[in-house]
Structure formats: structure tokens, C-alpha cells
Amino acid sequence: MSIFNTGKSLLNRNAKVVPIFITINNDFVPYAACAIASLTRHTNPKRRYRIIILHDGISFRNYYKLRNLVTRNCEIQFRRITHSVYLRAIIRYCSTRTGSGDFFSSAVYYYRSFIARLFPQYNKAIYIDSDVILLDDIAELYDKDLKGNLVGALVDPKVEMVPEFREYVNKAVGVPYKEYVNSGVLLLDLKGLRKEHYLSRMVNMINKYDADLVAPDQDYLNVICRGKILHLESKWNMQPVRGDLPEDTKLIHFNLFKKPWNYDDVDCEDIFWEAARRSGFHNELLRRKENYSVEDKRLNEAQLEALIKKAATLAKTKEPLIKNDDL
């Protein structure tokens, strides 16, 4: 663990804590800070929380600013993911996927797959992407009964909305799109994932198939855990679309491309900016938005078009591109 692990009130190592994992690189720190600021605002004062940040290198300045987000009942720990046989295989795989239709080509997206292996002290945990905002106590999600499943996740609404993504998931991934889940918010049975050797299975599939996929880490999760996924209610992974936010929303996920720190008139942007004001990165995020040019937006939109086009092309396959050979 890093020397920067901290908690203003050092939590008893043996106390029951709610472990929450976030994976980032240095550029993602301001967004993660907003997620953490929203999370700590809604904690139960009678419970203890531990946020574990998995990263590939964070500047001292960003470490320091993240430290300021700890509270009396919520600490922050840092874990740098270092080279291993598994990570080397993932980095090698990612290095060949750098085209315009390969948005998820960074190894950081795979760090969530290391959680069960690297943290044997936990039998259960939550994973959240850095582009989420909490509106309620995340312990409510942690307390959910997984009912013998390995993972709890929301069926991906963006897949259902885009015909090309539906066909891609059905044919190239080999999972019915109405079962295919988004990996941005996960309730994890870490004990079960260790028993199933999740990480080694995923790397074995990467090495065997070297498949060109649209959302690789998410695709592998769906294939490996198929039949062992508890489908969460949308309130725990609400991805904004035009219209009023449901009153029971617990978590907002600014998934895919149109982020409130880049664009104007984004659904629920006021909720994001309210969290940003408490994150320690408000001014930096405003500057990022001001500097996000028309050309940046054009490239962003072209990348989404390329991703959809890639999905349509891969959907023409006669059989799935990856298979869980251990089933």
C-alpha cells in the first residue's frame, strides 16, 4: 500500500467497513474526486467506509488533494497496479487496439478485474467508475443479497438504445442483449470470483482469442459471469437521458461520451457541478471545459461514430469472438 493511505480518524482494521473501489489514471483524478465528494456526503455516520483507488501513477499534488476528501467515517487508500504476468498480457493486448473505434484500449479499464485477487481481506465489495455521482448511501447497495451470484450489475441501457450495439452483443459477444450488463457499477462477490479464478480466466481468454472487441473488459465480464449476474435496479446506475430523473435515483452515471465537464446542456449537469464544488477540483474542471474545443467535440463525436460502425462490422461474425472455455 502507498504511504499516502490515510483516514483522519484511523479506522479499526478489524471493524466492518464498506469497501469501494475506483480505478483511475492521473487525468481521471478530478472526476473521481467528484464521485468521492458525492459519496462521502451520503454516508451513514454509524458505518465505516473505505475507498480504495487503483491507479497507474498519480501526481503528489493529486494525492494531496484526494486526501482532503477523507471524513470521520470514510478513509481513502491508494494501490498502484504494478507489473505482473497478468498485467503484461493485458498491456500487450491493449497496445494493439488504438484505433478510433477503440475507446476502451487503456489497461486502466481492466484494473477492476484485479480486485478479488489483490484484496483477499474482503469477501464483498463495490466498484464504481470515476464518472458517477452518488445521491444516496452506497452502503445500501453493498448490503444487497447477491443470492449466490458473482456480480450485481445493471443491464446496459445504452446497448438497448443502439441497434448496432444490440447486434454486436448478441452475435459477437454471444450474450443476449437483455442480459448484457454495464460494468461501471458493480457489486462483487470477491470470495466467489477468487474461487472461479476470474482474473486468470480473463487473461487466458485474452491470450487465446486476441479478439477485437468494442468494450473488452465489459465483454469478458459478461461472458465469464453469464448466468451468475444479479440484475440491479436502474436507480443504482441511472444513465441520464432527456426527461426528469426518477425520484428514487441513487447513482447517476455519465456513461460514454457526453460528459458535463466537456459539454453544455448535459442532463443532470447541475448535480455534477454541485459535487464538483466540494471536490477540490472545481476551478480545474471549469478550465478543462473552457479549453474543450470545437475540434475536441468533433473528434469525440467521430469516435462514437467509429465505435458504432465497429460494432456493426463485428456483428457480422458467424459465431462469438470469445468463449468461456471453462464452462
N, C-alpha and C positions, 0 to 999 in steps of 0.2 A: 504494500500500500504506500501511497505517496506521503511525504512528510506534511503535506498540506491537508490531510484528513482533519476535519475539525467539527466541533459542535460546541456552542458557547456553554451549554450545560452538557458535560460529557455523559453520554448515555451508558447506563449499565450494560456491559457486554452480554449479560445473561437475561436482560429484560426482553420482553416480547416486542419486537419492532415490526413496522410495515416497511419492507424493503422495496424501493422504487428505482429502477434502472433507466438511465438515459444514455444514449451513445451520440458522441459529437466529435467534430474536429474544431480547430480554433475559430474558424469562421462562423460556426454554428452557436458559439457561446452566447451571444446576445439573445438569440431566440430561446435557447434553453433557460436562460435567466428569467425570461418572461414566464415560461412554463412553471419554473420553480417558485417564482413570486406568487403565481396564482394558486399553486398547490399549498404553500405554507399558509396562505390566507384562510384556507378552508379546512385546516386540520382540527381534529378533536383534541382539546387541551388535555384530556385524560389519557391520550395514547401517544406512542413514540413512533417516529418516522425516521427512516434513513434513506437518503438519496445517494445512489452510487453512480458516479459519472464515469463511463467508459470512453476513453479518448485515445487519439494517436499523437498527442502533444498539444499542450495548452500554454500560452504565454504566462509569465509571472503576473502581469497586470490582470489578466482574466481570471487566474486562480484567486487573486486577492479580491476581486470584485464579486466572484461567486461566493467566497467565504462570508461576505457581508449578508448573504441571504439566509444564513442559518438562524434558527429560532430556539426558544427554550425547549421545544419538544421535537425539533427536526434538525438533524445533522446532515452534513454533506461529506462524502468520501470520494476520492479520485482513484481510478485504476487505469494506468496506461497499458494498453494491449501491446505486448511485445511479441517478437517473432517466435513462432513455433512451427512445427510441421504443418499444422492445420492452417495457420495464418499465411504461411508461404504459399500454400496451394491456392488460397483464396486470392491473394495479391496477384499471383501469376494468372489466374482466371480473369480477374478484373482488368489486368493490363491489356488484354486483347479485346476489350469491349469499351471502346472510347468514341464510338460514332455518335452522330446527333440523336439517334434513337436509343441511346444507352444512358438514360438519366441515372440509373442506379448502378453505376460502374465503379463506385468507390468501395474499398474494403470496409469502411466505417459502417456501411449498411448491414454488414454481416456480424458486427460485434455482439448483437443481441443473441446470436447463436452460441456464444461462448459462456453465457451467464451460468447455466446449470453446471458446467464443468469447472469453472473458475471459483464458484462460490458454494462449496459443499455445506457450509454452515446454514444455508437456507433451503428449506423444502418447498417454499412457495414464494412468489414474488410478482411484482408488476413491472412491465416495460412500457414506456411511453416515448414517442417521438418528441423531438425538440420543438415541433411546430404545433403544440397543443396548448390549450388554456383550460384550467380546471375551474368549474363553477360550484363544486361541492367536495365533500370529504372523500379522498381517494381510498380511504380505508374501507368504505362501503363496497368498492369493487374487490378489494383484497379479501374481504370476508365472504365473498360468494363461494358457494359449494361448486366445485368443478365436476362433481358427480362422476368421478373416475376418468375424466378426460385429461389429456395432457396440456391443453391450451384452451383459454377462453378468448374469443375474438369476435368482431363484428363482420358479418357478410359484407363484402366491399361494395358500397353503393355506386362508386364511380364505374365499376365493371358493368353493373347492370344498366347504367345510363348510356354506355357507348357500345354500339353493336360490334365493332371490331374487337373490343376487349372481351366481350362475351364469347365470340367465336374463338378467339385465341385461348381463353381459359378452358373452354370445352374441349378443344381439339389438341392444342399444343401442350397444355399443362395436363390435360386429361382429368380435370376435376369439373363437375357440373358448376356452372357459374353461380347458381343459387346456394352453393355450399362454400364457394371460394371466399376466404376471409382476408381482411386488411391487417397487416402486421404492425400498424402504427400504435395500437393499444393492445397489450396482451396481458392476460392473467395466466401465469405459468406455474405448472406443477413441476418444480425443478427436480424433485426426487424421481418422478416418473420419467422425465426427459433424460436424466442420468441413466436410469435403468434401461431406457431404449437406445442409449448411446447416440443421442441426436446429432451432436457435432460431427462425430466420425462418420455417421451415415450420410450427412450432407456433403462432407468433403469427398467421400467415396463416390457419390453421385456426380459431383463436380469433375473429379478426375476421370470417371468412366465416360460420361456423356459430353463433357465440354460443350454444353448446349448454349446456343444463342437465345436468350430469353428476354422478355420485356421487363419483368421485375424479379430478378433471380432469387434473392433471399426470401421474398414472399412466396414465390412459386415453390421453392423447396419446402418451405414450412407447410404449405397446403398439401403437397404430395406426401411428405413423410408422416404428417399427423392426421391425414384423412381418416375420418371415422372416429377420431378421438379429439374432436374440437367442439367445445360448448359455444354455441352462438349467443353472443351478448346482445343486450338491447341496444338500440341505436343511440340512446341517451348517453352511453359511455364512449361513443366515437361519432359525434354529430359533425358531419362534414357540410358546411354551410352551402345552401342553395337559396335562390330567390324565395322570399317568404319569411314569415315570422318564425323565430326559434321556439320549438316546443318548450312549454313551461318546465318540464321535468328534465331538461338537458343537464347533464353532469359534466360533460367534457366536450370542448369544441376542437376539431382537428382541421387545421388549414392545409389540407392534403393537396399534393401535386403542385400546380404552378402558380396560380394567382394568390400571392401572399400579401397580407396587409402592409408589410414593410417595404413592398415594391410598388404596389398599385393603389390607386384611389378607388373608392366605391366598391370595396370588398365587403361581402356580407359579414356581419359581426366584427367589423374592424374596430368599432368603439370599445368592444370588450378586450380585444388585443391591446389597444393603446392604453387602456386603463391599467392592465397588468404591466405594460412597458414602463409606465411612470414609476412603478415600485421596483423595477428590476435593476436599477443602477446603469442601464444602457439606453435610456430614453433618448437622450440627445444623439447618441451614436446611431440609433435606429432611424431617427429623423434625417440625419445626414445621409445614411445609406439610401433612404427613399428619395431624397432630393437628387442624389447622384445616379439614380437608376434611370438611364437614358431611354429615349425612344428606340434606339438601336438595341439596347438590352431587352426591351419588351418584345421587339420584333424577333430577336433570337430565341427568346423564351417561348413565344408562340410557335415558332418554326420547330423547336424541339418537341413540343407537344404534338404537332402535326406529324413529325417523323416517328414519334412513339406509336401513334395510332396507325400509321402506314406500316410500321414494322409488325405490329400485332396482326394486321390484316394479311400480311405476307406469310407470317409464321402459321397462321390459322389454316393454311392450305395443306399442311402436313397430313399424311395419311394415318399417322399414329403419334402418340405423345412423345415429346422430345426428351423427357426424363421419366424414369420409373423407379419406384421404391422396391428394389430387388429383394429386400429383406421381408416383404410381406408374403 
